[in-house]
Amino acid sequence: MKNKLLTAVLAAALLGASPAFAHGGMMETSIHDNASFAQAPAEFKVSFEKESAITNFMLMTADKKMIAVEFKPSKAPLKEFTIPLPKLDKGSYTLSWKSMSKDGHAMPGAVHFTVTG
């Protein structure tokens, strides 16, 4: 009886998780959430588990002012993107983006960081 229950629980968990396996799944960013930098980073890198496209990318100050970035939406899916950042003054910032996996699922992402010097 315990084996049947365990099998049912594992099957439900796998079936419930299967859509997540189909998505691009962000693996790593060069700027971690709530990071603090003495010098402003010159670029932002993001890596995905599966090929994805970045469809939107924004940089904002703590008071929600948009900062222009050199970004054009991806034409082809890749596993890694590098986006140059403008010169940033001391302050708090939020990077946000939307990626789209090959199966068409949009996945948002964001990191907050501070430049101290």
C-alpha positions as YAML, in Angstrom:
chain: A
units: angstrom
residues:
- id: 1
  name: MET
  ca: [0.00, 0.00, 0.00]
- id: 2
  name: LYS
  ca: [2.84, 2.41, 0.85]
- id: 3
  name: ASN
  ca: [4.49, 1.73, -2.52]
- id: 4
  name: LYS
  ca: [1.27, 2.57, -4.39]
- id: 5
  name: LEU
  ca: [0.88, 5.79, -2.42]
- id: 6
  name: LEU
  ca: [4.51, 6.74, -3.03]
- id: 7
  name: THR
  ca: [4.12, 5.99, -6.74]
- id: 8
  name: ALA
  ca: [0.97, 8.12, -6.93]
- id: 9
  name: VAL
  ca: [2.64, 11.04, -5.12]
- id: 10
  name: LEU
  ca: [5.72, 10.89, -7.37]
- id: 11
  name: ALA
  ca: [3.60, 10.68, -10.52]
- id: 12
  name: ALA
  ca: [1.53, 13.69, -9.43]
- id: 13
  name: ALA
  ca: [4.67, 15.68, -8.66]
- id: 14
  name: LEU
  ca: [6.22, 14.86, -12.03]
- id: 15
  name: LEU
  ca: [3.03, 15.60, -13.95]
- id: 16
  name: GLY
  ca: [2.60, 18.87, -12.09]
- id: 17
  name: ALA
  ca: [6.19, 19.87, -12.78]
- id: 18
  name: SER
  ca: [6.34, 18.86, -16.42]
- id: 19
  name: PRO
  ca: [5.36, 22.29, -17.83]
- id: 20
  name: ALA
  ca: [8.33, 23.85, -16.01]
- id: 21
  name: PHE
  ca: [10.70, 21.49, -17.79]
- id: 22
  name: ALA
  ca: [9.38, 22.76, -21.13]
- id: 23
  name: HIS
  ca: [10.33, 26.39, -20.36]
- id: 24
  name: GLY
  ca: [13.70, 27.97, -21.06]
- id: 25
  name: GLY
  ca: [14.58, 28.22, -17.36]
- id: 26
  name: MET
  ca: [17.03, 30.97, -16.46]
- id: 27
  name: MET
  ca: [20.18, 29.44, -15.05]
- id: 28
  name: GLU
  ca: [22.46, 32.33, -14.12]
- id: 29
  name: THR
  ca: [22.83, 36.10, -14.23]
- id: 30
  name: SER
  ca: [26.02, 38.12, -13.92]
- id: 31
  name: ILE
  ca: [24.25, 40.51, -11.53]
- id: 32
  name: HIS
  ca: [22.60, 38.77, -8.60]
- id: 33
  name: ASP
  ca: [19.49, 40.15, -6.92]
- id: 34
  name: ASN
  ca: [20.30, 42.75, -4.24]
- id: 35
  name: ALA
  ca: [23.99, 42.86, -5.24]
- id: 36
  name: SER
  ca: [26.13, 45.84, -4.32]
- id: 37
  name: PHE
  ca: [28.94, 47.15, -6.54]
- id: 38
  name: ALA
  ca: [31.71, 49.65, -5.72]
- id: 39
  name: GLN
  ca: [31.94, 50.25, -9.50]
- id: 40
  name: ALA
  ca: [28.95, 50.05, -11.81]
- id: 41
  name: PRO
  ca: [28.82, 46.91, -13.96]
- id: 42
  name: ALA
  ca: [29.48, 47.52, -17.65]
- id: 43
  name: GLU
  ca: [27.25, 44.69, -18.86]
- id: 44
  name: PHE
  ca: [24.57, 42.23, -17.87]
- id: 45
  name: LYS
  ca: [24.80, 38.57, -18.82]
- id: 46
  name: VAL
  ca: [22.02, 36.03, -18.55]
- id: 47
  name: SER
  ca: [22.22, 32.33, -19.33]
- id: 48
  name: PHE
  ca: [19.31, 30.00, -19.97]
- id: 49
  name: GLU
  ca: [19.06, 26.24, -19.67]
- id: 50
  name: LYS
  ca: [17.44, 26.04, -23.11]
- id: 51
  name: GLU
  ca: [17.57, 28.41, -26.05]
- id: 52
  name: SER
  ca: [15.38, 31.45, -25.44]
- id: 53
  name: ALA
  ca: [14.89, 34.94, -26.83]
- id: 54
  name: ILE
  ca: [14.88, 38.15, -24.80]
- id: 55
  name: THR
  ca: [11.90, 40.16, -25.98]
- id: 56
  name: ASN
  ca: [12.08, 43.09, -23.54]
- id: 57
  name: PHE
  ca: [14.81, 44.62, -21.36]
- id: 58
  name: MET
  ca: [14.53, 47.66, -19.08]
- id: 59
  name: LEU
  ca: [16.76, 49.49, -16.61]
- id: 60
  name: MET
  ca: [15.17, 51.75, -13.99]
- id: 61
  name: THR
  ca: [16.33, 53.86, -11.08]
- id: 62
  name: ALA
  ca: [14.90, 53.39, -7.59]
- id: 63
  name: ASP
  ca: [12.40, 56.20, -8.28]
- id: 64
  name: LYS
  ca: [11.19, 54.36, -11.43]
- id: 65
  name: LYS
  ca: [12.94, 56.56, -14.01]
- id: 66
  name: MET
  ca: [13.80, 54.65, -17.17]
- id: 67
  name: ILE
  ca: [17.42, 54.61, -18.32]
- id: 68
  name: ALA
  ca: [18.15, 54.08, -22.00]
- id: 69
  name: VAL
  ca: [19.98, 50.87, -22.84]
- id: 70
  name: GLU
  ca: [21.31, 49.54, -26.14]
- id: 71
  name: PHE
  ca: [18.94, 46.62, -26.51]
- id: 72
  name: LYS
  ca: [17.14, 45.15, -29.48]
- id: 73
  name: PRO
  ca: [14.83, 42.15, -29.07]
- id: 74
  name: SER
  ca: [16.40, 38.83, -30.00]
- id: 75
  name: LYS
  ca: [15.79, 37.60, -33.51]
- id: 76
  name: ALA
  ca: [17.12, 34.13, -32.77]
- id: 77
  name: PRO
  ca: [16.96, 32.06, -29.60]
- id: 78
  name: LEU
  ca: [20.25, 31.61, -27.77]
- id: 79
  name: LYS
  ca: [21.42, 30.16, -24.46]
- id: 80
  name: GLU
  ca: [23.36, 33.28, -23.39]
- id: 81
  name: PHE
  ca: [22.94, 37.02, -23.85]
- id: 82
  name: THR
  ca: [25.23, 39.94, -22.99]
- id: 83
  name: ILE
  ca: [23.65, 43.38, -22.83]
- id: 84
  name: PRO
  ca: [25.89, 46.45, -22.43]
- id: 85
  name: LEU
  ca: [24.86, 48.84, -19.66]
- id: 86
  name: PRO
  ca: [25.28, 52.62, -19.75]
- id: 87
  name: LYS
  ca: [27.53, 54.43, -17.28]
- id: 88
  name: LEU
  ca: [25.65, 54.34, -13.98]
- id: 89
  name: ASP
  ca: [26.00, 56.77, -11.10]
- id: 90
  name: LYS
  ca: [25.80, 55.88, -7.45]
- id: 91
  name: GLY
  ca: [22.28, 54.63, -6.64]
- id: 92
  name: SER
  ca: [19.83, 51.74, -6.72]
- id: 93
  name: TYR
  ca: [18.65, 50.13, -9.93]
- id: 94
  name: THR
  ca: [16.33, 47.44, -11.25]
- id: 95
  name: LEU
  ca: [16.98, 45.41, -14.39]
- id: 96
  name: SER
  ca: [13.93, 43.63, -15.73]
- id: 97
  name: TRP
  ca: [13.41, 41.49, -18.80]
- id: 98
  name: LYS
  ca: [11.08, 39.09, -20.49]
- id: 99
  name: SER
  ca: [12.32, 36.02, -22.25]
- id: 100
  name: MET
  ca: [10.46, 33.61, -24.47]
- id: 101
  name: SER
  ca: [11.34, 29.96, -24.69]
- id: 102
  name: LYS
  ca: [11.16, 28.01, -27.93]
- id: 103
  name: ASP
  ca: [7.83, 26.55, -26.82]
- id: 104
  name: GLY
  ca: [6.37, 30.09, -26.68]
- id: 105
  name: HIS
  ca: [6.18, 30.60, -22.91]
- id: 106
  name: ALA
  ca: [7.07, 34.11, -21.70]
- id: 107
  name: MET
  ca: [9.18, 34.19, -18.55]
- id: 108
  name: PRO
  ca: [9.83, 37.45, -16.66]
- id: 109
  name: GLY
  ca: [12.99, 38.15, -14.71]
- id: 110
  name: ALA
  ca: [14.37, 40.99, -12.59]
- id: 111
  name: VAL
  ca: [17.34, 41.86, -10.38]
- id: 112
  name: HIS
  ca: [17.82, 44.81, -8.06]
- id: 113
  name: PHE
  ca: [21.31, 46.15, -7.43]
- id: 114
  name: THR
  ca: [23.13, 49.12, -5.93]
- id: 115
  name: VAL
  ca: [26.16, 51.08, -7.07]
- id: 116
  name: THR
  ca: [27.92, 52.46, -3.99]
- id: 117
  name: GLY
  ca: [30.83, 54.38, -5.46]
...
